[in-house]
Amino acid sequence: MTAFTTRPEIKGTFGVVTSTHWIATAVGMSILEKGGNAFDAAVATGFVLQVVEPQLNGFGGDLPAIFHDARTSETKVLCAQGTAPAGATIDHYKSEGIDFIPGNGLLATVIPGAFDGWMQLLRDHGTMALRDVLEPAIYYAEHGQPILPITCKAIDGLKEFFETEWPTSHQTWLPGGQVPEANSLFQQPVLAATWKRLLSEAESKTGREAQIEAARDCFYRGFIAEEIEAYLKTAEVMDGSGSAHKGVLTADDLAGWSASYEDPLTDDYHDWTVAKTGPWGQGPVLLQALAILRGFDIASLDPAGADFVHLVAEAMKLAYADREAYYGDPDFMDIPMAALLSEDYNAQRRALISDRASFDLRPGVLPGFEAQVEKTLAVIDSAGITKTGVYEPTMGHLSERRGDTVHIDIIDRWGNLFSATPSGGWLQSSPVIPNLGFCLNSRAQMFWLEDGLPSSLAPGKRPRTTLTPSLAFHNGRPTLAFGTPGGDQQDQWQLQLFLRYVHHGLDLQHCIDLPLFHTTHFPASFHPRQRQPGHIMVEESIGADVLASLRARGHAITEAPAWSVGRLTAAKREENGLLRAAATPRLMQAYAVGR
């Protein structure tokens, strides 16, 4: 008998698209129907998500993606995570009277990378013209889209702050001075005009690639860069530090930067190979957790039982402790990923897991890294302890918040696989830039303001982002694309989906529907960077007996309401060409389609 799921696992052979908003998913599928490939569909989907989930991502944000190109048989990571501006030094930031980079405002801004990433993806791997992939987003920005209730709640919580401190945001998000009504048609005319001007300037060139290059120039060396610099030269705005600050981003920073491709970091788990970003993102923690769990019989455990939750949580605590001690931009620091993924090292890590919950932050200490680990722990101690159990990047001290970004998984009939977690530039990040209709990101809050750490602030350095899409290969064949929003929880929820799928014979939708959990044992990546030792948040639907068993093992449990944790999506390609896709029912926004 087939288990009940909240919605069917989508199946087909032509193509599947799944994302965190139904309109974006439908747009992506429409691109496939018009003959576009997965990369064309991804670009169109990504731009629409900026319009329909503006509290979670925007035009000035970040983009990591991982994809398999069937034409070249190559798997690559697209790094469109912008770097710290030339003026972003520890000395300058400390001279501003701060010890931690705030979670919003202009000091938190790095170079906005998403647009260049989308353009390079379209140029190098797509087939369609710039107009084809931009027009859906322009349509919804200009003519309106049914604004989500949760977006309205975020705006409502910020209305007084916007009115007092960020008037351009107040004008944009509270037209006529009123919070928009949930599900009313909400327009972003200034953003639409920006996109239309960009498209017009691009189309003054002849040829598909020339137009895409012209669009890149518009953003990073043209009118958009000019407007950004003109605003930042005089803007001094309130942020989460409680004081007003100016930003340091300049037009020169924008002009000298571009997105890049790199090989993924991979590791084997049974007959699967999982591909992730490098340690400039948190992606390797999923590989480290799998390396630890290789030594346990996961298949024998109830996928929603106390033994499973305990074991996975304890493995995640160890992997995330190493994230804190070792991860950062490998262009600036030696990141010992080979050692961290080695079997000898993970056998030692595995031995640390007992039948009791750990309350200690325990990074491994590799030879030559003793001082670095010690300093990391000292900096973490200085950030302190939280009792909230909430790990999100947006302005929770002011506003309702759920989730922190968006996600896209797409597979087409040619066997291209794509997974991306666009983020940043959400409406809570910083003030809307006049004449452009969007704001900048706040990704610099990932940096520490202490020298000598892998994630210490430095000009030209990538922040150690939480954004972490996934691809997996089964017996060497590109098979699965998956991911989720959720800040520090992203790889935790993805780990649960993957383990349940690999070991328990469940379809993708069933894996997503099962109760989810995460630990906040390690420091948050977002201001104020605190942690909650021994804590696990678990959906109450997992059952009273499981919760009682976890408490008996010493875990500090917070019971989350059913259907409130995680926003996973996933897509799969079988060896015979059958495609599958699924999306979370949580928040009632995400959708998978296909045929």
MITORKE-239869 format. One line per 8 residues: number of its first residue (from 1); their letters; for each residue y, z, x of C-alpha. Coordinates in steps of 0.001 Angstrom, whole numbers, always signed. Layout:
NUM) A) Y/Z/X ~ ...
END
This chain:
1) MTAFTTRP) +0/+0/+0 ~ +3433/-973/+1373 ~ +5812/+1922/+1884 ~ +8971/+1946/-212 ~ +12141/+992/+1674 ~ +15722/+916/+461 ~ +15816/-2858/+752 ~ +13376/-5546/+1886
9) EIKGTFGV) +12895/-6562/+5466 ~ +14405/-10055/+5471 ~ +12037/-12856/+6530 ~ +12515/-16562/+7182 ~ +12347/-19341/+9751 ~ +15849/-20880/+9696 ~ +17979/-17957/+10866 ~ +18818/-14300/+10335
17) VTSTHWIA) +22117/-12449/+10631 ~ +22598/-8721/+10341 ~ +25807/-6756/+10843 ~ +27576/-3624/+9702 ~ +29462/-5358/+6852 ~ +28097/-7707/+4216 ~ +31050/-10127/+4355 ~ +30715/-10559/+8110
25) TAVGMSIL) +26976/-11102/+7745 ~ +27553/-13740/+5075 ~ +30092/-15506/+7276 ~ +27653/-15558/+10182 ~ +24973/-17059/+7970 ~ +27419/-19677/+6706 ~ +27976/-20812/+10296 ~ +24222/-21233/+10777
33) EKGGNAFD) +24069/-23219/+7549 ~ +26776/-25551/+8884 ~ +24657/-26309/+11949 ~ +26079/-23761/+14326 ~ +23858/-21721/+16606 ~ +23570/-17949/+16995 ~ +26528/-17849/+19391 ~ +28843/-19741/+17057
41) AAVATGFV) +27769/-17411/+14253 ~ +28338/-14351/+16425 ~ +31929/-15300/+17218 ~ +32772/-15906/+13545 ~ +31043/-12674/+12532 ~ +32852/-10711/+15229 ~ +36310/-11839/+14168 ~ +35632/-11104/+10502
49) LQVVEPQL) +34501/-7583/+11406 ~ +37956/-7010/+12891 ~ +39397/-7649/+9429 ~ +36876/-5911/+7168 ~ +36186/-2827/+9341 ~ +39616/-2239/+10950 ~ +39023/+1502/+11329 ~ +36115/+641/+13629
57) NGFGGDLP) +37256/-2323/+15737 ~ +40109/-4738/+16238 ~ +41561/-7730/+18060 ~ +42666/-5562/+20999 ~ +39233/-4051/+21546 ~ +36169/-4258/+23789 ~ +32952/-6280/+23705 ~ +29618/-5851/+25450
65) AIFHDART) +26916/-8315/+24367 ~ +23430/-9200/+25509 ~ +21795/-12487/+24614 ~ +18986/-14918/+25320 ~ +19881/-18616/+25487 ~ +16829/-20659/+24484 ~ +18282/-23812/+26039 ~ +18460/-22332/+29540
73) SETKVLCA) +15786/-19628/+29067 ~ +18281/-17152/+30551 ~ +19079/-13652/+29362 ~ +22543/-12400/+30220 ~ +24942/-9548/+29561 ~ +28458/-10559/+28556 ~ +30835/-7915/+29899 ~ +34092/-8129/+27959
81) QGTAPAGA) +34919/-4524/+28702 ~ +38460/-4552/+30061 ~ +39357/-2627/+33173 ~ +41979/+31/+33857 ~ +45469/-1386/+34512 ~ +46957/-1407/+38017 ~ +49193/+1525/+37104 ~ +46348/+3697/+35814
89) TIDHYKSE) +46000/+6125/+38695 ~ +44890/+9736/+38540 ~ +48142/+10843/+40176 ~ +50255/+9054/+37587 ~ +48265/+10393/+34641 ~ +48390/+13952/+35958 ~ +52131/+13567/+36482 ~ +52278/+12977/+32716
97) GIDFIPGN) +51126/+16572/+32243 ~ +47557/+15905/+31107 ~ +44149/+16988/+32407 ~ +42139/+14763/+30058 ~ +43060/+11276/+28866 ~ +43849/+11545/+25150 ~ +41705/+9771/+22585 ~ +44576/+7663/+21281
105) GLLATVIP) +47997/+6397/+22239 ~ +49148/+4186/+25086 ~ +47789/+6075/+28113 ~ +44298/+5507/+26688 ~ +44616/+1725/+26835 ~ +42706/-569/+29175 ~ +42921/-4364/+29279 ~ +41726/-5671/+25891
113) GAFDGWMQ) +38595/-7642/+26693 ~ +36953/-8696/+23447 ~ +38886/-11913/+22869 ~ +38118/-13374/+26274 ~ +34470/-12469/+25834 ~ +34235/-14212/+22476 ~ +35979/-17288/+23866 ~ +33709/-17558/+26903
121) LLRDHGTM) +30645/-17146/+24696 ~ +31866/-19927/+22400 ~ +32754/-22207/+25327 ~ +29561/-21736/+27317 ~ +26882/-21203/+24677 ~ +28307/-22232/+21318 ~ +28692/-25696/+19839 ~ +31494/-25458/+17284
129) ALRDVLEP) +35244/-25862/+17493 ~ +37596/-22906/+17711 ~ +38929/-23583/+14212 ~ +35403/-23434/+12728 ~ +34795/-19886/+13947 ~ +38316/-18495/+13434 ~ +39046/-19792/+9940 ~ +36924/-17231/+8042
137) AIYYAEHG) +38740/-14301/+9683 ~ +42118/-15950/+9105 ~ +41216/-16459/+5447 ~ +40367/-12803/+4853 ~ +43384/-11540/+6804 ~ +45740/-13857/+4915 ~ +44274/-13789/+1397 ~ +42814/-10276/+1425
145) QPILPITC) +39441/-8581/+1514 ~ +38126/-5690/-607 ~ +39138/-2777/+1592 ~ +36422/-197/+2061 ~ +36857/+3282/+575 ~ +36214/+4783/+3993 ~ +39023/+2680/+5499 ~ +41359/+3980/+2811
153) KAIDGLKE) +40327/+7556/+3611 ~ +41110/+6997/+7284 ~ +44539/+5604/+6396 ~ +45202/+8414/+3928 ~ +44460/+11037/+6566 ~ +46923/+9417/+8946 ~ +49753/+8496/+6572 ~ +52111/+11301/+7594
161) FFETEWPT) +51369/+10829/+11284 ~ +51946/+7086/+10989 ~ +55183/+7587/+9081 ~ +56525/+10091/+11599 ~ +55167/+8798/+14897 ~ +53778/+5250/+14570 ~ +56024/+3428/+12059 ~ +54608/-13/+12809
169) SHQTWLPG) +51166/+1267/+11821 ~ +52634/+2817/+8688 ~ +54136/-548/+7741 ~ +50843/-2347/+8369 ~ +48354/+29/+6776 ~ +50493/+1505/+3976 ~ +52278/-1525/+2521 ~ +55095/-343/+276
177) GQVPEANS) +54494/+3162/+1624 ~ +51277/+3599/-376 ~ +47710/+4159/+771 ~ +45740/+1093/-347 ~ +43402/+1617/-3293 ~ +39715/+1443/-2443 ~ +38227/-2013/-3041 ~ +41651/-3563/-3665
185) LFQQPVLA) +42414/-6808/-1882 ~ +44077/-5833/+1382 ~ +45962/-8398/+3445 ~ +46975/-8443/+7111 ~ +49590/-11224/+7105 ~ +51006/-10555/+10582 ~ +47541/-10656/+12186 ~ +46781/-13851/+10241
193) ATWKRLLS) +50011/-15385/+11535 ~ +49063/-14438/+15112 ~ +45713/-16156/+14772 ~ +47261/-19219/+13128 ~ +49811/-19573/+15925 ~ +47066/-19149/+18535 ~ +45002/-21827/+16821 ~ +47985/-24162/+16551
201) EAESKTGR) +48803/-23820/+20242 ~ +45154/-24290/+21191 ~ +44859/-27427/+19082 ~ +47763/-28996/+20926 ~ +45104/-29679/+23560 ~ +42445/-32361/+23220 ~ +38764/-31446/+23344 ~ +36715/-28438/+22337
209) EAQIEAAR) +36621/-26683/+25714 ~ +40294/-27400/+26431 ~ +41238/-25783/+23132 ~ +39167/-22694/+23894 ~ +40812/-22434/+27332 ~ +44220/-22782/+25724 ~ +43375/-19944/+23325 ~ +42422/-17732/+26284
217) DCFYRGFI) +45764/-18554/+27886 ~ +47612/-17678/+24660 ~ +46193/-14179/+24759 ~ +46204/-13338/+28450 ~ +49046/-15480/+29817 ~ +50941/-16701/+26746 ~ +52778/-15410/+23702 ~ +50364/-12546/+22960
225) AEEIEAYL) +50615/-11145/+26504 ~ +54401/-11501/+26314 ~ +54598/-9567/+23043 ~ +52309/-6835/+24368 ~ +54409/-6379/+27498 ~ +57688/-6463/+25591 ~ +56433/-3681/+23328 ~ +55006/-1529/+26117
233) KTAEVMDG) +58168/-1711/+28232 ~ +60006/+539/+25797 ~ +57337/+2181/+23598 ~ +56795/+5910/+24131 ~ +54544/+7303/+21428 ~ +52844/+10507/+20391 ~ +49157/+10834/+21206 ~ +46374/+13393/+20984
241) SGSAHKGV) +47755/+15377/+23914 ~ +50554/+16564/+21637 ~ +53233/+14741/+23633 ~ +54699/+11249/+23700 ~ +53767/+8947/+26580 ~ +54356/+5394/+27734 ~ +51507/+3071/+28642 ~ +50936/+1366/+31987
249) LTADDLAG) +49430/-1973/+30894 ~ +51452/-5035/+31984 ~ +51349/-8794/+31534 ~ +50168/-9094/+35145 ~ +47132/-6949/+34282 ~ +46289/-9288/+31431 ~ +46869/-12468/+33423 ~ +44573/-11440/+36252
257) WSASYEDP) +41528/-10419/+34204 ~ +38634/-12259/+32584 ~ +35291/-11392/+31023 ~ +32137/-11986/+33052 ~ +28405/-12555/+32817 ~ +25798/-10530/+34654 ~ +22063/-9990/+34670 ~ +20780/-7239/+32395
265) LTDDYHDW) +19171/-4084/+33647 ~ +15529/-4035/+32489 ~ +12535/-1738/+32468 ~ +9019/-1997/+31102 ~ +7547/+174/+28374 ~ +3901/-560/+27492 ~ +3825/-4297/+26685 ~ +7581/-4458/+26081
273) TVAKTGPW) +10522/-5020/+28415 ~ +13883/-3652/+27278 ~ +17127/-5228/+28521 ~ +20415/-3323/+28612 ~ +23859/-3388/+30204 ~ +24349/-1948/+33643 ~ +25594/+1603/+34285 ~ +29215/+682/+33469
281) GQGPVLLQ) +27883/+1380/+29977 ~ +25537/+4084/+28775 ~ +22765/+1527/+28102 ~ +20484/+2650/+30946 ~ +19942/+6011/+29234 ~ +17621/+4225/+26807 ~ +15603/+2918/+29742 ~ +15552/+6362/+31377
289) ALAILRGF) +14396/+8022/+28164 ~ +11604/+5454/+27802 ~ +10608/+6018/+31431 ~ +10253/+9740/+30716 ~ +8377/+9155/+27443 ~ +5878/+6742/+29031 ~ +3886/+9795/+30002 ~ +3388/+11012/+26408
297) DIASLDPA) +1174/+9779/+23583 ~ +3961/+8832/+21163 ~ +1576/+6848/+18966 ~ -297/+10035/+18056 ~ +2831/+11713/+16670 ~ +4191/+11588/+13141 ~ +7313/+9376/+13532 ~ +9238/+11816/+11320
305) GADFVHLV) +7515/+14997/+12465 ~ +8721/+17973/+14481 ~ +6731/+17045/+17602 ~ +8375/+13596/+17664 ~ +11879/+14966/+17154 ~ +11420/+17675/+19777 ~ +9989/+15359/+22423 ~ +12531/+12596/+21913
313) AEAMKLAY) +15448/+15039/+21859 ~ +14336/+16720/+25088 ~ +13914/+13347/+26821 ~ +17383/+12311/+25665 ~ +18908/+15518/+27033 ~ +17548/+14676/+30471 ~ +18546/+11027/+30386 ~ +22070/+11768/+29189
321) ADREAYYG) +22508/+14466/+31833 ~ +21882/+11746/+34411 ~ +24394/+9520/+32626 ~ +27037/+12123/+33317 ~ +26122/+12597/+36956 ~ +25491/+9003/+38006 ~ +26858/+6289/+35694 ~ +30050/+4362/+36295
329) DPDFMDIP) +31300/+962/+37376 ~ +28879/-210/+40108 ~ +31704/-2257/+41650 ~ +33267/+1050/+42716 ~ +30367/+3439/+43300 ~ +26765/+3409/+44440 ~ +24759/+3898/+41242 ~ +21113/+4641/+42158
337) MAALLSED) +19524/+2978/+39129 ~ +16309/+1989/+40944 ~ +15683/+5627/+41841 ~ +16619/+6847/+38351 ~ +14064/+4470/+36794 ~ +11302/+5039/+39354 ~ +8012/+6543/+38251 ~ +8107/+9311/+40878
345) YNAQRRAL) +11508/+10467/+39675 ~ +10556/+10318/+36007 ~ +7337/+12201/+36577 ~ +9514/+15050/+37844 ~ +11849/+14728/+34872 ~ +8920/+14607/+32442 ~ +7584/+17879/+33833 ~ +10783/+19644/+32773
353) ISDRASFD) +9974/+19185/+29078 ~ +8301/+22221/+27535 ~ +7566/+23315/+23989 ~ +10955/+25068/+23863 ~ +14410/+23564/+23403 ~ +16467/+23378/+26578 ~ +20022/+24704/+26567 ~ +20702/+23710/+30188
361) LRPGVLPG) +22372/+20491/+31299 ~ +19923/+19294/+33948 ~ +20796/+16122/+35819 ~ +18365/+15192/+38539 ~ +19546/+15677/+42101 ~ +18793/+12617/+44223 ~ +19067/+12808/+48026 ~ +22604/+12047/+49144
369) FEAQVEKT) +24074/+12790/+45728 ~ +24000/+16585/+45823 ~ +27790/+17024/+46086 ~ +28426/+14446/+43366 ~ +26108/+16198/+40928 ~ +27639/+19589/+41720 ~ +31156/+18272/+41178 ~ +30156/+16579/+37921
377) LAVIDSAG) +28781/+19817/+36526 ~ +31959/+21654/+37530 ~ +34143/+19095/+35729 ~ +31935/+19289/+32637 ~ +32200/+23078/+32652 ~ +35981/+22771/+32711 ~ +35907/+20723/+29482 ~ +34178/+23568/+27650
385) ITKTGVYE) +31949/+23945/+24612 ~ +32359/+22675/+21052 ~ +30893/+24033/+17842 ~ +31524/+20971/+15691 ~ +28485/+18858/+16502 ~ +30624/+15780/+15857 ~ +30792/+13102/+18531 ~ +33196/+10398/+17437
393) PTMGHLSE) +36119/+8725/+19204 ~ +38621/+8487/+16372 ~ +41263/+10965/+15306 ~ +39119/+13567/+13604 ~ +41789/+16237/+13932 ~ +43843/+14150/+11508 ~ +41536/+12018/+9444 ~ +38207/+11338/+7767
401) RRGDTVHI) +35947/+9470/+10161 ~ +32479/+7983/+10143 ~ +31135/+5741/+12843 ~ +33232/+4300/+15606 ~ +32479/+628/+15935 ~ +30466/-2274/+14561 ~ +27303/-4150/+15460 ~ +25866/-7675/+15180
409) DIIDRWGN) +22326/-9060/+15653 ~ +21612/-12767/+15151 ~ +18630/-15069/+15765 ~ +18687/-18785/+15002 ~ +15978/-21389/+14468 ~ +16155/-22534/+18090 ~ +15192/-19122/+19413 ~ +18602/-17898/+20581
417) LFSATPSG) +18901/-14102/+20320 ~ +22217/-12263/+20291 ~ +23169/-8589/+20095 ~ +26687/-7156/+20426 ~ +28547/-3918/+19766 ~ +32234/-4822/+19456 ~ +34613/-1870/+19381 ~ +38043/-559/+20266
425) GWLQSSPV) +41433/-1390/+18886 ~ +40650/+458/+15663 ~ +43620/+1345/+13510 ~ +43585/+4940/+14808 ~ +43858/+3858/+18472 ~ +47570/+3246/+18974 ~ +50557/+1798/+17125 ~ +50420/-1735/+15774
433) IPNLGFCL) +52301/-4078/+18104 ~ +55251/-5685/+16314 ~ +54932/-9439/+15660 ~ +51190/-9373/+16465 ~ +49648/-7199/+13753 ~ +47055/-5439/+15907 ~ +46871/-2454/+18237 ~ +45356/-1852/+21646
441) NSRAQMFW) +42201/+72/+22495 ~ +41676/+3643/+23674 ~ +38702/+3125/+26000 ~ +40371/+4792/+29012 ~ +39446/+8159/+27504 ~ +35989/+7576/+29059 ~ +37471/+8283/+32495 ~ +37698/+11681/+34178
449) LEDGLPSS) +40945/+12641/+35921 ~ +39107/+14027/+38955 ~ +38448/+12093/+42157 ~ +34993/+11378/+43487 ~ +33029/+10923/+40265 ~ +31328/+7698/+39171 ~ +33587/+7637/+36109 ~ +36828/+8759/+37772
457) LAPGKRPR) +39911/+6784/+36735 ~ +40925/+3988/+39123 ~ +42875/+732/+38734 ~ +40640/-2269/+38080 ~ +37669/-86/+37144 ~ +35603/-428/+33988 ~ +35428/+2739/+31872 ~ +31875/+3978/+31375
465) TTLTPSLA) +31663/+2779/+27806 ~ +29275/+3994/+25118 ~ +28830/+472/+23746 ~ +25228/-535/+24215 ~ +23514/-3482/+22477 ~ +19808/-4086/+23135 ~ +17317/-6917/+23566 ~ +13582/-6444/+23998
473) FHNGRPTL) +10834/-8783/+25169 ~ +7223/-8512/+24000 ~ +4768/-9690/+26646 ~ +7640/-11507/+28301 ~ +8796/-13323/+25153 ~ +12339/-12690/+23805 ~ +11601/-10853/+20584 ~ +13949/-8150/+19335
481) AFGTPGGD) +17722/-7684/+19073 ~ +18985/-4313/+17868 ~ +21779/-1785/+18026 ~ +24157/+504/+16181 ~ +27653/+1945/+16207 ~ +27909/+5655/+16929 ~ +29470/+6494/+20289 ~ +27167/+8743/+22294
489) QQDQWQLQ) +24512/+8512/+19581 ~ +23981/+4767/+19954 ~ +21072/+4842/+22375 ~ +19646/+7931/+20680 ~ +19271/+6168/+17330 ~ +18119/+2955/+18997 ~ +15445/+4881/+20884 ~ +14043/+6222/+17614
497) LFLRYVHH) +13967/+2776/+16031 ~ +12255/+1256/+19054 ~ +9611/+3976/+19420 ~ +8784/+3883/+15716 ~ +8518/+110/+15791 ~ +6388/-68/+18929 ~ +3991/+2778/+18158 ~ +3669/+3188/+14408
505) GLDLQHCI) +3163/-209/+12824 ~ +6270/+20/+10630 ~ +8495/-2898/+9743 ~ +12121/-2926/+10878 ~ +13533/-1728/+7570 ~ +11086/+1184/+7392 ~ +12018/+2234/+10937 ~ +15715/+2193/+10028
513) DLPLFHTT) +15196/+4056/+6751 ~ +13282/+6974/+8304 ~ +15348/+10150/+8864 ~ +17449/+10005/+12011 ~ +18662/+12677/+14414 ~ +20676/+13072/+17594 ~ +21587/+15738/+20106 ~ +25087/+16757/+21191
521) HFPASFHP) +23685/+18771/+24095 ~ +25588/+16753/+26723 ~ +29363/+16129/+27003 ~ +30964/+13725/+24563 ~ +32381/+10545/+26039 ~ +35486/+10977/+23907 ~ +38367/+13388/+24145 ~ +38128/+16387/+24511
529) RQRQPGHI) +34796/+15712/+26319 ~ +33039/+18903/+25199 ~ +29343/+19559/+24571 ~ +27154/+21669/+22289 ~ +24127/+22996/+24219 ~ +20743/+22830/+22501 ~ +22164/+21235/+19369 ~ +20447/+18620/+17200
537) MVEESIGA) +21870/+17061/+14039 ~ +19035/+15995/+11713 ~ +19102/+14341/+8315 ~ +17869/+16902/+5767 ~ +15513/+14306/+4310 ~ +13200/+14939/+7249 ~ +11940/+17962/+5282 ~ +12200/+21736/+5296
545) DVLASLRA) +8939/+22210/+7220 ~ +10095/+19975/+10070 ~ +13472/+21708/+10238 ~ +11813/+25111/+10301 ~ +9473/+24019/+13088 ~ +12378/+22745/+15162 ~ +14266/+26000/+14729 ~ +11143/+27902/+15764
553) RGHAITEA) +11188/+25944/+19044 ~ +14743/+27148/+19671 ~ +16760/+24088/+18654 ~ +20221/+24721/+17203 ~ +19991/+22604/+14067 ~ +22715/+21143/+11895 ~ +21350/+19619/+8708 ~ +23143/+16388/+7886
561) PAWSVGRL) +23074/+15013/+4341 ~ +20422/+12391/+3684 ~ +21527/+8836/+4530 ~ +24448/+9985/+6684 ~ +23275/+9478/+10295 ~ +23164/+6133/+12096 ~ +24096/+2531/+11251 ~ +21242/+578/+12845
569) TAAKREEN) +20620/-3136/+12464 ~ +17842/-5235/+13996 ~ +16433/-8760/+14106 ~ +13111/-10065/+15417 ~ +11513/-13406/+16269 ~ +7739/-13648/+16083 ~ +5769/-15904/+18419 ~ +5135/-18357/+15545
577) GLLRAAAT) +8854/-18631/+14755 ~ +8928/-16195/+11834 ~ +12212/-14306/+11794 ~ +12795/-10788/+10486 ~ +15929/-8706/+10007 ~ +16980/-5348/+8614 ~ +20115/-3256/+8158 ~ +20840/+371/+7438
585) PRLMQAYA) +21557/+1478/+3868 ~ +23751/+4278/+5230 ~ +27409/+3937/+4166 ~ +26304/+1030/+1923 ~ +28067/-1570/+4084 ~ +25602/-3155/+6494 ~ +23563/-6136/+5366 ~ +20906/-8477/+6691
593) VGR) +20457/-12002/+5372 ~ +18306/-14940/+6344 ~ +15999/-17643/+5142
END
